[in-house]
Amino acid sequence: MFNIMLIEDDVTLFQEVKERLSQWSYTVHGVQDFSQVLQEFTALHPDLVIIDIQLPKFDGFHWCRMIRSHSNVPIIFLSSRDHPTDMVMSMQLGADDFIQKPFHFEVLVAKLQATLRRVYNYNAERTELRVWRGATVEYVKNTISTPDGAALLTKNEMLILKLLIERKNEIVSRDELIKNLWDNEHFVSDNTLTVNVNRLRKKLETIGLDPYIETKVGQGYMATEEVHI
């Protein structure tokens, strides 16, 4: 059974989502004090966070940023706002998915299940260490380190890197990456993948690895590594 933290100030919507998710054996927890969201998150230690953008005190972007500074827990945004920059901002802050209100409940459940399956099944199956380009990739900790420093990656960023490293020096298509990252790709914008790859590259750049994730225009991406004969 998974514990879900739903950061939503609309009481009617909160109760509806809580009731519907309980039918799928999820336990949903709300927020008592919207000025103490991080403290409540830390005390609850949920398996996944669903967060609205428009909230009292501080908006959802603020709390996503605060949560991401402490945890790599999967985060799904809800929003009634339809501006594309909201989705881009959420992805840049490390969110795993974005759902626009009003939404079909089946879409929420599908995205919730896909995110949990991707994160927690992946955690159970992966090996702990990998060496790439002289860097140490620690899958369990979601970190990659070089003599120039270390970078903490989100779950999606690590999944992208893992897929590319496993197929190093081969092109991995955008469609294949999307299908591996988001089980129900029908609801995924192609821009979502671009945002995640760009964010990964920025983190790799800080430790001297940015040039080694190449874009193959019209095809996909490739992680390069020198082949020694």
PLY file of the C-alpha trace (Angstrom):
ply
format ascii 1.0
element vertex 229
property float x
property float y
property float z
element edge 228
property int vertex1
property int vertex2
end_header
0.00 0.00 0.00
1.37 3.39 -1.02
1.05 6.61 0.98
0.11 9.61 -1.17
0.46 13.22 -0.02
-2.12 15.39 -1.79
-1.29 19.10 -1.46
-4.64 20.58 -2.49
-6.63 23.36 -0.80
-9.91 22.65 -2.58
-11.64 20.58 0.11
-14.25 19.12 -2.25
-11.64 17.99 -4.78
-9.38 16.66 -2.02
-12.19 14.52 -0.56
-13.17 13.23 -3.99
-9.61 12.24 -4.90
-9.05 10.68 -1.47
-12.22 8.63 -1.74
-11.55 7.47 -5.28
-7.90 6.56 -4.61
-8.85 4.65 -1.46
-10.78 2.31 -3.77
-7.42 1.46 -5.33
-5.87 0.81 -1.88
-3.93 4.09 -1.76
-3.77 6.01 1.51
-4.16 9.75 0.88
-2.97 12.37 3.36
-3.78 16.08 3.20
-2.10 19.22 4.53
-3.12 20.75 7.86
-1.10 23.97 7.60
-0.20 25.32 4.15
2.66 27.34 5.64
4.26 24.14 6.97
4.07 21.87 3.94
7.72 20.81 4.05
7.52 19.93 7.73
4.40 17.84 7.14
6.06 16.16 4.16
9.10 15.28 6.24
6.95 13.83 9.02
4.81 11.80 6.61
7.56 10.56 4.29
5.09 9.74 1.48
5.74 7.48 -1.50
4.40 10.08 -3.94
3.26 13.72 -3.84
0.40 15.23 -5.84
0.52 19.01 -5.70
-1.67 21.84 -7.00
0.01 24.99 -8.34
-2.36 27.55 -6.81
-2.16 27.22 -3.04
-2.44 29.50 0.00
0.74 31.12 1.35
3.14 29.81 -1.32
2.40 28.23 -4.69
3.06 24.64 -5.69
6.28 25.53 -7.51
7.73 26.81 -4.24
6.87 23.60 -2.38
8.10 21.42 -5.23
11.42 23.24 -5.08
11.58 22.78 -1.29
10.68 19.09 -1.46
13.21 18.48 -4.24
15.95 20.02 -2.10
15.35 17.23 0.43
13.98 14.27 -1.51
13.65 12.56 -4.89
10.11 11.37 -4.13
7.99 11.29 -7.33
5.85 14.42 -7.77
2.78 14.91 -9.98
1.39 18.42 -10.54
-2.30 19.29 -10.83
-3.29 22.64 -12.30
-6.31 24.47 -13.67
-3.93 26.84 -15.46
-3.38 25.98 -19.12
-0.31 28.00 -19.99
2.49 25.81 -21.45
5.06 27.49 -19.21
3.41 25.89 -16.17
4.23 22.42 -17.48
7.74 23.48 -18.47
8.33 25.02 -15.05
7.10 21.90 -13.26
9.44 19.68 -15.28
12.36 22.02 -14.71
11.75 21.82 -10.98
11.91 18.03 -11.09
8.27 16.98 -11.28
7.56 13.57 -12.80
4.27 14.41 -14.47
1.64 17.12 -15.00
-2.17 16.83 -15.12
-4.42 19.70 -16.13
-7.75 20.31 -14.40
-10.46 19.35 -14.99
-9.22 15.80 -15.49
-10.70 12.36 -15.95
-10.07 10.33 -12.83
-8.92 7.41 -14.99
-6.10 9.60 -16.29
-4.98 10.43 -12.74
-4.98 6.76 -11.75
-3.10 5.75 -14.91
-0.39 8.35 -14.37
-0.19 7.56 -10.65
0.21 3.84 -11.29
2.74 4.37 -14.07
4.85 6.69 -11.92
4.84 4.35 -8.92
5.60 1.32 -11.07
8.41 3.12 -12.86
10.03 4.42 -9.68
9.66 1.56 -7.26
9.93 -1.43 -9.62
12.98 0.22 -11.15
14.53 0.66 -7.71
14.07 -3.03 -6.94
15.65 -4.25 -10.17
18.64 -2.00 -10.72
22.23 -2.64 -9.78
23.95 -0.19 -7.52
26.99 1.09 -9.41
27.99 1.82 -12.99
31.09 3.50 -14.41
30.69 5.73 -17.46
33.30 8.13 -18.85
35.22 7.79 -15.58
32.16 8.84 -13.60
30.59 6.71 -10.90
26.83 6.34 -11.34
25.10 5.26 -8.12
21.62 4.16 -9.09
20.42 3.64 -5.53
21.39 7.16 -4.50
20.47 8.78 -7.85
23.90 10.40 -8.04
26.70 10.64 -10.57
30.15 11.82 -9.51
33.45 12.74 -11.11
36.64 14.35 -9.74
34.93 17.67 -10.55
32.02 17.02 -8.19
28.73 15.18 -7.84
25.21 15.72 -9.18
21.96 14.57 -7.61
19.46 13.45 -10.26
15.69 13.03 -10.17
14.20 9.60 -10.86
13.41 10.52 -14.48
16.85 12.00 -15.09
18.49 8.84 -13.73
16.22 6.63 -15.83
17.16 8.56 -18.97
20.86 8.33 -18.13
20.56 4.62 -17.31
18.84 3.83 -20.61
21.43 5.80 -22.58
24.41 4.30 -20.75
23.10 0.76 -21.22
23.02 1.47 -24.96
26.15 3.63 -25.08
27.36 4.59 -28.55
23.92 3.66 -29.92
21.05 5.99 -30.71
18.06 5.60 -28.40
14.98 7.01 -30.08
12.76 9.61 -28.43
9.79 7.25 -28.72
11.67 4.48 -26.91
12.70 6.82 -24.12
9.14 8.09 -23.70
7.73 4.56 -23.60
10.25 3.52 -20.96
9.75 6.63 -18.84
5.99 7.04 -19.11
4.04 3.81 -19.58
1.00 5.61 -20.99
2.71 7.84 -23.54
-0.62 9.01 -24.96
-0.73 11.62 -22.19
2.89 12.73 -22.54
4.03 15.80 -24.42
7.17 15.35 -26.51
8.38 18.55 -24.88
8.38 16.78 -21.51
11.22 14.52 -22.64
13.16 17.50 -24.01
12.85 19.33 -20.69
14.09 16.30 -18.75
17.06 15.74 -21.08
18.02 19.42 -20.94
17.85 19.40 -17.16
20.02 16.26 -17.07
22.57 17.90 -19.36
22.80 20.98 -17.14
23.60 18.79 -14.15
26.16 16.78 -16.12
27.75 20.04 -17.31
28.56 21.00 -13.71
30.74 17.88 -13.39
32.28 17.98 -16.86
30.10 15.40 -18.64
27.68 17.47 -20.71
29.31 16.87 -24.15
28.78 13.12 -23.88
24.99 13.11 -24.26
24.54 13.82 -27.96
21.36 14.82 -29.79
20.81 12.99 -33.07
18.40 15.27 -34.90
15.24 13.49 -35.96
16.35 10.28 -34.26
17.00 10.55 -30.52
19.93 10.69 -28.10
23.19 8.83 -27.57
25.59 8.48 -24.64
29.09 8.27 -26.06
32.12 6.49 -24.69
35.54 5.81 -26.17
36.06 2.27 -27.37
39.49 0.87 -26.52
40.80 -1.86 -28.85
0 1
1 2
2 3
3 4
4 5
5 6
6 7
7 8
8 9
9 10
10 11
11 12
12 13
13 14
14 15
15 16
16 17
17 18
18 19
19 20
20 21
21 22
22 23
23 24
24 25
25 26
26 27
27 28
28 29
29 30
30 31
31 32
32 33
33 34
34 35
35 36
36 37
37 38
38 39
39 40
40 41
41 42
42 43
43 44
44 45
45 46
46 47
47 48
48 49
49 50
50 51
51 52
52 53
53 54
54 55
55 56
56 57
57 58
58 59
59 60
60 61
61 62
62 63
63 64
64 65
65 66
66 67
67 68
68 69
69 70
70 71
71 72
72 73
73 74
74 75
75 76
76 77
77 78
78 79
79 80
80 81
81 82
82 83
83 84
84 85
85 86
86 87
87 88
88 89
89 90
90 91
91 92
92 93
93 94
94 95
95 96
96 97
97 98
98 99
99 100
100 101
101 102
102 103
103 104
104 105
105 106
106 107
107 108
108 109
109 110
110 111
111 112
112 113
113 114
114 115
115 116
116 117
117 118
118 119
119 120
120 121
121 122
122 123
123 124
124 125
125 126
126 127
127 128
128 129
129 130
130 131
131 132
132 133
133 134
134 135
135 136
136 137
137 138
138 139
139 140
140 141
141 142
142 143
143 144
144 145
145 146
146 147
147 148
148 149
149 150
150 151
151 152
152 153
153 154
154 155
155 156
156 157
157 158
158 159
159 160
160 161
161 162
162 163
163 164
164 165
165 166
166 167
167 168
168 169
169 170
170 171
171 172
172 173
173 174
174 175
175 176
176 177
177 178
178 179
179 180
180 181
181 182
182 183
183 184
184 185
185 186
186 187
187 188
188 189
189 190
190 191
191 192
192 193
193 194
194 195
195 196
196 197
197 198
198 199
199 200
200 201
201 202
202 203
203 204
204 205
205 206
206 207
207 208
208 209
209 210
210 211
211 212
212 213
213 214
214 215
215 216
216 217
217 218
218 219
219 220
220 221
221 222
222 223
223 224
224 225
225 226
226 227
227 228
